[in-house]
Amino acid sequence: MMTPAYAHPPILLVEDNPVDVDLTLRAFARRKLTNPVLVARDGEEALAWVPRWEAGEALPAVILLDLNMPRVDGLTVLRELKAHPVSRHIPVVILTTSKEDHDIQAAYRLGANSYIVKPVDFDNFMEVAQRIELYWCVTNERPR
């Protein structure tokens, strides 16, 4: 299989809610994000990327991970990504509706790099998208 060549590393969005996927993609499109956004629609699809990365596909600049998903939940995905040598160093930003302290504590304990509660309105979401883009795709230096 040919590995797509990206001028900029992709962002992997792990989100099961189609409305939130659309909101995120629209926010990044409006920001004219140069990084392609790849979507995994549940935890199983997210973990299916690991063998692809092992085979040489481009690692994402950042993984935006929802917690509440069917089949494999976000904390399990986070645990498995951080345990695997190929994905261990990929920054993972939890992007979820949960403000629960136990979720926040568990996410950081498992190696999350950031925890953001999803804003409900589009303007606030645009601001979050801008901050994610500026920090994780522009400012942050990634290991090569």
matplotlib code that plots the C-alpha trace (Angstrom):
import matplotlib.pyplot as plt

x = [0.0, 1.3, 1.7, 0.2, 2.8, 1.7, 3.3, 2.1, 1.6, -2.1, -4.3, -6.2, -9.6, -11.2, -14.9, -18.0, -20.6, -21.1, -22.3, -19.0, -17.0, -18.6, -18.2, -14.5, -13.9, -15.8, -13.8, -10.5, -11.6, -12.6, -9.2, -7.7, -5.7, -3.0, -2.7, -5.1, -7.6, -8.1, -11.2, -11.5, -15.2, -14.6, -11.9, -11.5, -10.8, -8.3, -6.3, -6.4, -4.0, -1.2, -0.2, -0.4, 2.0, 4.3, 4.2, 5.4, 2.3, 2.8, 2.4, -0.1, 1.0, -1.6, -4.5, -7.8, -9.5, -13.1, -13.6, -17.2, -17.3, -18.9, -16.8, -13.6, -13.7, -11.2, -9.4, -8.7, -7.5, -5.2, -3.8, -3.0, -1.6, 0.8, 1.8, 2.9, 6.4, 5.2, 2.5, 3.9, 5.2, 2.3, 0.6, -2.9, -5.4, -8.6, -11.5, -14.6, -17.8, -16.9, -15.9, -15.8, -12.7, -12.2, -12.0, -9.6, -7.4, -7.5, -6.6, -3.5, -2.5, -2.7, -0.5, -2.8, -0.9, -3.9, -7.6, -10.1, -13.9, -15.7, -17.4, -21.1, -21.3, -19.4, -17.7, -16.1, -15.3, -13.5, -11.4, -10.4, -9.6, -7.4, -5.5, -5.1, -3.8, -1.4, 0.1, 0.1, 0.6, 2.7, 4.5, 5.1, 8.3, 7.7, 10.3, 11.5]
y = [0.0, 3.4, 5.8, 9.2, 12.0, 14.9, 18.3, 18.7, 15.9, 14.9, 15.3, 12.2, 13.0, 10.1, 11.0, 8.9, 11.7, 12.7, 16.2, 16.7, 15.4, 17.8, 20.7, 19.9, 19.6, 22.9, 24.7, 23.6, 24.3, 27.8, 28.2, 27.0, 24.4, 23.0, 19.7, 17.0, 15.8, 12.0, 10.7, 7.5, 7.1, 4.9, 3.5, 0.4, 2.5, 4.6, 1.5, 0.2, 3.0, 1.5, -1.2, 1.4, 3.6, 0.6, 0.1, 3.6, 5.8, 9.4, 9.8, 12.4, 15.8, 15.2, 12.9, 14.5, 11.8, 11.7, 9.6, 8.4, 6.1, 2.7, -0.5, 0.8, 3.9, 6.8, 5.9, 2.4, 3.9, 6.3, 3.4, 1.3, 4.2, 5.2, 1.6, 1.0, 2.1, 3.5, 5.8, 6.4, 9.8, 11.1, 14.0, 13.1, 15.8, 14.7, 16.6, 15.6, 16.8, 15.2, 17.6, 14.7, 14.9, 11.1, 11.3, 14.2, 12.3, 9.1, 10.8, 12.4, 9.3, 7.4, 9.9, 12.5, 15.7, 18.0, 17.8, 20.1, 20.2, 20.6, 24.0, 23.7, 26.7, 27.1, 30.4, 29.0, 25.8, 27.9, 29.4, 25.9, 24.8, 27.8, 27.1, 23.4, 24.3, 27.0, 25.0, 21.4, 22.0, 25.2, 25.9, 22.4, 20.6, 17.0, 14.2, 13.1]
z = [0.0, -0.9, 2.0, 1.3, 1.4, 3.4, 3.2, 6.9, 9.3, 9.7, 12.7, 13.8, 15.1, 17.1, 17.4, 17.1, 17.0, 13.4, 14.5, 16.4, 13.5, 11.2, 13.7, 14.1, 10.3, 9.7, 12.4, 10.9, 7.4, 8.3, 9.9, 6.6, 8.5, 6.3, 8.1, 6.7, 9.3, 9.3, 11.2, 13.2, 14.1, 17.2, 19.4, 17.2, 14.1, 16.1, 17.2, 13.6, 12.8, 14.9, 12.3, 9.5, 11.4, 12.0, 8.2, 7.6, 7.2, 8.5, 12.2, 13.2, 14.7, 17.4, 18.1, 19.2, 21.3, 22.6, 25.7, 25.4, 22.4, 21.6, 21.2, 22.6, 24.9, 24.8, 28.0, 26.6, 23.3, 25.2, 27.4, 24.3, 22.2, 25.1, 25.6, 22.0, 20.9, 17.5, 19.0, 22.5, 21.7, 19.6, 21.6, 22.6, 23.4, 25.0, 23.4, 25.2, 26.9, 30.2, 33.0, 35.5, 37.7, 37.5, 33.7, 33.9, 36.4, 34.5, 31.2, 32.7, 34.6, 31.3, 29.5, 27.9, 26.9, 27.3, 28.3, 26.7, 27.4, 24.1, 23.8, 22.7, 20.4, 17.1, 17.9, 21.0, 19.2, 16.5, 19.3, 20.5, 17.0, 16.6, 19.8, 18.9, 15.4, 16.6, 19.5, 18.2, 14.5, 14.4, 17.8, 19.1, 17.9, 17.2, 17.5, 14.0]

ax = plt.figure().add_subplot(projection="3d")
ax.plot(x, y, z, "-o")
ax.set_aspect("equal")
plt.show()
